[in-house]
Amino acid sequence: MSSFTLLACRFEADLEPPWQDWLTRHFAFDLPELPLRHTVRVSQYRRPAESEALLHATSIRLQHHRVGLFEADPVFWLGGLEGGVRLEVSPSASEIGLWGQGPSLAETLHLAVCEVLRVAGLLPLHAAAASQEDKAWILLGASGSGKTTTLLQALTTGWNPVAEDFCVFDANSHLVCGLDGGLRLWPDTLEVLRQHFPGIRAEFREGKWFVPYSAMGLSTHPARAFRLTVLNPKAALGSPLSARDVALALWQAAGVPLSRIGRAQAGLLVSSLARLPWSRWRREAEGNPFADVF
């Protein structure tokens, strides 16, 4: 049994060692503790009878796998016969049960934890972010839009990393906190990084090269959201960005909630972020946006 707190959400986990390590590596970070709002129990679970229904259930696409979803909100079964997750949510406490094995299980568990965070009033975002003077600049954009390259520009301009690809936002404190621990890079981007940090070592992990922030002499700095930028390399230079474009980019970064509670909370959190000053940026044509901000 182990426990940790992610901002306002307390996790109590009783899992087999590989999954205990996975949960700690992906969600246990040294972050500010906020007033507790939610408790999550994560445990091994017997294969439920409902797993048979996953064969005929709605199919949802994750980043790398497709899994079955059988729902009786606030209870959800995700996965397949090989393995999966049972998720039950409520406003103050949730339970995640993990069963079996299989190549899609890590992604399925990640989806369940993200839903719990939404229910707890914390918004997971697939976004990059950099900070300076306790202010976080959030970078939104689809895969390949340049979030990592733009973050590297920020780091070489004296900004601190918050997140390269995955962070969480709390509307009460306006804190943005990184949940990735380092940079995950394609080989060409790794070479760009080495131009600024010669001799840096990287570990090949989950399909990309991983460089911890500590290897660059940096550490993550949770900070309060103050600005959004939507990266779109295909946008016409100088084209206006509408409030609808910003809302769409935020929802794409936040993902699709599963539960009624998660949808309601995510809507409030997205609305809070959408009130920040925002802009569109094309990295090929518009220089370095992080220079001379303050």
C-alpha positions in Angstrom: 0.0 0.0 0.0 1.3 3.5 -0.9 -0.3 6.9 -0.9 0.5 10.3 -2.4 -1.3 13.6 -2.9 -1.6 15.3 -6.3 -2.7 18.9 -5.5 -6.2 18.4 -4.1 -6.5 14.7 -4.8 -5.3 11.9 -2.4 -4.4 8.6 -4.0 -4.3 5.4 -1.9 -2.9 2.5 -4.0 -2.6 -1.2 -3.3 -1.3 -2.7 -6.6 1.1 -5.3 -7.8 4.7 -3.8 -7.9 4.9 -3.1 -11.6 1.6 -1.1 -11.6 2.4 0.5 -8.2 5.7 1.8 -9.8 3.8 2.9 -13.0 1.3 5.0 -11.0 4.0 6.6 -8.9 6.2 7.4 -11.9 3.3 9.0 -13.8 1.4 10.9 -11.1 3.4 11.2 -7.8 5.3 14.5 -8.1 6.6 17.0 -5.6 3.8 19.5 -6.0 2.1 22.0 -3.7 -0.6 20.4 -1.6 -4.0 22.1 -1.8 -7.0 21.7 0.5 -8.1 18.1 0.0 -11.2 17.7 -2.2 -11.1 14.1 -3.4 -9.8 10.6 -2.4 -9.0 7.8 -4.9 -8.5 4.2 -4.0 -6.6 2.2 -6.7 -6.4 -1.6 -6.3 -6.1 -4.9 -8.0 -9.5 -6.2 -9.1 -10.9 -9.6 -10.0 -12.0 -9.9 -13.6 -15.6 -8.7 -13.5 -18.5 -10.4 -15.2 -19.1 -7.2 -17.0 -15.8 -7.6 -18.9 -17.7 -10.0 -21.3 -19.8 -7.0 -22.3 -16.7 -5.1 -23.4 -16.6 -7.4 -26.4 -19.8 -5.8 -27.6 -19.4 -2.4 -26.0 -18.7 1.0 -27.5 -15.2 1.1 -28.8 -13.1 4.2 -28.0 -9.8 5.2 -29.5 -6.9 6.0 -27.1 -3.5 7.4 -28.4 -2.1 4.0 -29.3 -4.9 1.5 -28.8 -8.7 1.0 -29.1 -10.5 -0.3 -26.1 -14.1 -1.2 -25.1 -16.2 1.0 -22.9 -19.2 -0.3 -21.1 -20.9 2.4 -18.9 -23.5 2.6 -16.3 -22.6 6.1 -15.1 -21.1 6.6 -12.5 -19.5 3.2 -13.0 -17.4 2.4 -16.1 -15.6 -0.7 -17.4 -12.8 -0.1 -19.9 -10.6 -2.6 -21.7 -11.2 -6.1 -22.9 -11.0 -9.7 -21.9 -7.2 -9.6 -21.5 -7.4 -6.8 -18.9 -9.0 -3.5 -18.1 -10.2 -1.1 -15.5 -13.3 -0.6 -13.4 -13.9 3.0 -12.5 -16.5 4.4 -10.1 -16.7 8.1 -9.5 -18.5 10.3 -7.0 -18.0 14.0 -6.0 -15.7 13.3 -3.0 -14.3 9.8 -3.6 -13.6 7.4 -6.5 -12.4 3.9 -7.0 -10.2 2.4 -9.7 -9.9 -1.4 -10.0 -7.3 -2.9 -12.3 -7.5 -6.4 -13.6 -5.5 -8.6 -16.0 -2.7 -7.5 -18.4 -2.4 -6.6 -22.1 -0.8 -3.9 -24.2 -3.6 -1.4 -23.8 -3.7 -1.6 -20.0 -1.4 1.3 -19.2 -3.3 3.7 -21.5 -6.6 2.5 -20.0 -5.4 3.1 -16.5 -4.1 6.6 -17.5 -7.6 7.4 -18.9 -9.2 6.4 -15.7 -6.9 8.5 -13.5 -7.5 11.5 -15.8 -11.2 11.1 -15.3 -10.8 11.0 -11.6 -8.7 14.2 -11.7 -11.5 15.9 -13.7 -14.1 14.8 -11.1 -11.8 16.2 -8.4 -11.8 19.6 -10.2 -8.4 19.3 -11.8 -8.0 19.5 -15.5 -5.4 17.2 -17.2 -4.1 18.9 -20.4 -1.9 17.5 -23.2 -0.1 20.7 -23.5 3.3 22.3 -22.9 3.9 25.1 -20.5 6.8 27.3 -19.4 7.0 29.7 -16.4 8.7 32.9 -15.3 8.1 35.0 -12.3 5.4 32.5 -11.1 3.4 32.9 -14.3 2.7 30.0 -16.6 2.4 30.3 -20.4 0.4 27.3 -21.8 1.1 26.1 -25.3 -1.8 24.3 -27.0 -1.7 22.5 -30.3 -2.2 19.1 -32.0 0.6 16.6 -32.2 3.3 17.9 -34.6 2.3 21.6 -34.1 5.6 22.5 -32.4 4.8 22.4 -28.7 8.1 20.8 -27.8 10.2 22.9 -30.1 8.5 26.1 -28.8 9.2 24.9 -25.2 12.9 24.5 -26.1 12.9 28.1 -27.3 11.5 29.2 -23.9 14.1 27.2 -22.0 16.9 28.8 -24.0 15.4 32.3 -23.3 15.6 31.9 -19.5 12.2 30.4 -18.8 11.6 27.4 -16.6 9.9 24.2 -17.7 6.4 23.4 -16.3 5.5 20.6 -18.8 6.5 19.3 -22.2 3.4 17.3 -23.0 1.2 16.7 -19.9 0.1 19.0 -17.1 -2.8 19.7 -14.8 -4.7 22.9 -14.0 -6.5 23.8 -10.8 -9.0 26.6 -11.2 -9.2 27.5 -7.5 -5.4 28.4 -7.3 -4.9 28.8 -11.0 -1.8 26.6 -10.7 -0.5 24.8 -13.7 1.7 21.8 -12.7 3.7 19.4 -14.9 3.1 15.7 -14.8 5.9 14.5 -17.2 9.2 15.1 -15.4 11.2 15.8 -18.5 11.3 16.1 -22.3 10.1 13.3 -24.7 11.8 14.0 -28.0 12.0 12.7 -31.5 15.6 12.2 -32.7 15.8 15.5 -34.7 14.5 17.5 -31.7 17.0 15.8 -29.4 19.8 17.0 -31.7 18.5 20.6 -31.4 18.5 20.2 -27.6 22.1 19.0 -27.7 23.1 22.2 -29.5 22.2 24.1 -26.3 23.0 21.3 -23.8 26.1 19.5 -25.2 26.7 15.9 -24.1 23.3 15.5 -22.6 22.2 11.8 -22.2 18.8 10.5 -23.1 16.9 7.3 -22.4 14.7 5.7 -25.1 11.3 5.3 -23.4 7.9 4.5 -24.8 8.8 5.4 -28.4 10.7 8.6 -27.8 14.0 9.9 -26.2 13.4 11.0 -22.6 15.6 13.7 -21.0 14.8 14.5 -17.4 14.8 18.2 -16.6 17.4 17.6 -14.0 19.9 16.4 -16.7 19.7 19.9 -18.1 20.2 21.5 -14.7 16.6 22.5 -14.6 13.6 21.8 -12.4 9.9 22.2 -13.0 8.2 25.2 -11.5 4.4 25.0 -10.9 3.0 28.5 -11.7 -0.2 30.4 -12.1 -1.7 30.4 -15.6 -1.5 33.8 -17.2 -1.5 33.2 -21.0 -2.5 30.8 -23.7 -1.0 30.3 -27.2 -2.5 28.0 -29.8 0.2 26.7 -32.1 -0.9 26.2 -35.7 1.8 25.9 -38.3 -0.8 25.8 -41.1 -2.6 29.0 -40.1 -2.2 32.0 -42.4 0.2 34.6 -41.1 -1.7 37.2 -39.1 -5.0 35.3 -39.2 -7.3 36.1 -36.3 -7.9 33.6 -33.5 -11.5 33.3 -32.3 -12.9 32.4 -28.9 -14.3 29.3 -30.6 -10.8 28.3 -31.8 -9.4 28.7 -28.2 -12.3 26.6 -26.7 -11.7 23.9 -29.3 -8.0 23.8 -28.7 -8.6 23.5 -24.9 -11.1 20.7 -25.3 -8.7 18.9 -27.6 -6.0 19.2 -25.0 -8.3 18.2 -22.2 -9.7 15.1 -23.8 -13.3 13.7 -23.6 -14.7 13.2 -20.1 -16.5 9.9 -19.4 -18.9 10.8 -16.5 -21.6 13.4 -16.0 -19.6 14.8 -13.1 -16.4 14.9 -15.1 -18.1 16.7 -18.0 -19.5 19.4 -15.7 -16.2 19.9 -13.9 -14.2 20.0 -17.2 -16.6 22.5 -18.6 -16.0 24.9 -15.7 -12.2 24.4 -15.9 -12.1 25.0 -19.7 -14.2 28.1 -19.3 -11.8 29.4 -16.6 -8.8 28.9 -18.9 -10.5 30.4 -21.9 -10.8 33.7 -20.0 -7.0 34.1 -20.1 -5.3 36.3 -22.8 -4.7 34.2 -25.8 -2.9 34.3 -29.2 -2.0 32.2 -32.2 1.6 31.7 -33.2 3.4 30.2 -36.2 6.9 29.2 -35.1 8.4 29.1 -38.6 7.4 32.7 -39.4 7.1 34.7 -36.1 10.4 34.3 -34.2 10.6 33.6 -30.5 7.5 34.7 -28.5 9.2 34.3 -25.2 11.8 37.0 -25.6 11.1 40.3 -23.8 7.7 39.2 -22.4 8.2 40.9 -19.0 
